[in-house]
Amino acid sequence: METISGATFAFFQDGAPDLIENDLTRGSYRVMVGQAPVSEGPPMHLHPHTDEGFYIADGEVVFVFPDREVVTGPNTFVFVPRRCVHTARITQRMRGLLIFSPGDAEHVTQPVELALG
């Protein structure tokens, strides 16, 4: 499990997640490779400084945005630009990639409360 600026990513496998670090990409992006169990995911949030990319190799992830839900399955890539309000829940054990860009920026998770009604 890794925590980045308060956001926790529970990628489980033998040993630590495989990482493509900033020194290899000159700060352009950072990649975590791993698996994640079924989970409800974090509350609605945004990332003010970083874009996120998710490649789902196996499993199913439901991405939730203020106006819709998107169900993704194997061989799907989802791009979430910075400041886009979202969350995701893993509905079938997932194996894939989590990409942050730029990689040398602090990956801050800022909770967002949506008005109901």
C-alpha positions as CSV (number, residue, x, y, z in Angstrom):
1,M,0.0,0.0,0.0
2,E,1.3,3.5,-0.8
3,T,0.1,6.8,0.3
4,I,0.7,9.9,-1.8
5,S,-0.3,13.2,-0.2
6,G,-3.1,11.6,1.7
7,A,-4.4,9.4,-1.2
8,T,-4.0,5.7,-0.5
9,F,-3.5,3.2,-3.3
10,A,-3.9,-0.4,-2.2
11,F,-2.0,-2.2,-5.0
12,F,-1.3,-5.7,-3.7
13,Q,1.2,-8.2,-5.1
14,D,4.4,-9.8,-3.9
15,G,6.5,-7.0,-2.7
16,A,6.1,-3.3,-3.3
17,P,4.4,-1.9,-6.5
18,D,6.5,-1.6,-9.5
19,L,7.2,2.1,-10.2
20,I,8.4,4.1,-13.1
21,E,9.9,7.0,-11.2
22,N,10.5,10.6,-12.2
23,D,14.2,10.2,-12.9
24,L,13.3,7.9,-15.8
25,T,10.8,10.3,-17.3
26,R,12.5,13.6,-16.3
27,G,9.5,14.5,-14.2
28,S,6.9,14.1,-17.0
29,Y,5.0,11.3,-15.3
30,R,5.0,8.6,-12.7
31,V,3.5,5.1,-13.1
32,M,2.4,2.5,-10.6
33,V,1.9,-1.0,-11.8
34,G,-0.1,-3.4,-9.7
35,Q,-3.4,-4.9,-8.6
36,A,-6.2,-3.6,-6.4
37,P,-9.0,-5.4,-4.6
38,V,-12.7,-4.7,-4.8
39,S,-13.3,-1.4,-2.9
40,E,-15.7,1.5,-2.7
41,G,-12.9,4.0,-3.4
42,P,-12.4,7.5,-2.0
43,P,-15.0,10.2,-1.7
44,M,-15.5,12.6,-4.6
45,H,-12.4,14.6,-5.1
46,L,-10.1,16.4,-7.5
47,H,-6.4,16.8,-8.1
48,P,-5.4,20.5,-8.5
49,H,-1.9,19.8,-9.9
50,T,-1.9,16.5,-11.6
51,D,-3.7,14.6,-14.4
52,E,-4.4,10.9,-13.9
53,G,-4.5,8.1,-16.3
54,F,-5.8,4.6,-15.6
55,Y,-5.2,1.5,-17.7
56,I,-7.4,-1.4,-16.7
57,A,-5.8,-4.6,-18.0
58,D,-8.1,-6.9,-16.1
59,G,-11.1,-6.4,-13.8
60,E,-13.8,-3.7,-13.7
61,V,-13.7,-0.1,-12.4
62,V,-16.7,2.3,-12.2
63,F,-15.6,5.9,-12.6
64,V,-18.1,8.4,-11.1
65,F,-18.3,12.0,-12.2
66,P,-20.9,14.6,-11.1
67,D,-23.0,14.0,-14.2
68,R,-22.5,10.3,-15.0
69,E,-20.9,6.9,-14.2
70,V,-18.6,5.1,-16.6
71,V,-18.1,1.4,-16.3
72,T,-14.7,0.3,-17.6
73,G,-13.4,-3.2,-18.2
74,P,-10.3,-5.0,-19.5
75,N,-8.1,-3.1,-22.0
76,T,-9.6,0.3,-21.1
77,F,-7.8,3.6,-20.6
78,V,-9.4,6.4,-18.7
79,F,-7.9,9.9,-18.6
80,V,-9.0,12.3,-15.8
81,P,-7.6,15.8,-16.2
82,R,-6.6,17.9,-13.2
83,R,-9.4,19.7,-11.4
84,C,-12.0,17.2,-12.8
85,V,-14.3,16.1,-9.9
86,H,-14.4,12.3,-9.8
87,T,-14.1,9.1,-7.8
88,A,-13.8,5.4,-8.7
89,R,-14.9,2.1,-7.2
90,I,-13.4,-1.2,-8.1
91,T,-16.2,-3.7,-8.7
92,Q,-14.0,-6.6,-9.9
93,R,-10.4,-7.1,-8.8
94,M,-8.3,-4.9,-11.0
95,R,-4.8,-5.2,-12.5
96,G,-3.3,-2.3,-14.4
97,L,-1.5,1.0,-14.3
98,L,-2.1,4.3,-12.5
99,I,-0.3,7.2,-14.1
100,F,0.3,10.7,-12.7
101,S,1.4,13.7,-14.8
102,P,3.5,15.7,-14.2
103,G,5.4,13.1,-12.1
104,D,7.3,15.7,-10.2
105,A,4.2,17.6,-8.9
106,E,2.6,16.8,-5.6
107,H,-0.3,14.5,-6.2
108,V,-2.8,16.2,-3.8
109,T,-6.3,14.8,-3.3
110,Q,-8.8,17.6,-2.5
111,P,-12.2,16.3,-1.3
112,V,-15.3,17.9,-3.0
113,E,-18.8,18.1,-1.6
114,L,-21.5,18.2,-4.2
115,A,-24.8,20.0,-3.6
116,L,-27.7,17.5,-3.6
117,G,-31.0,18.4,-5.1
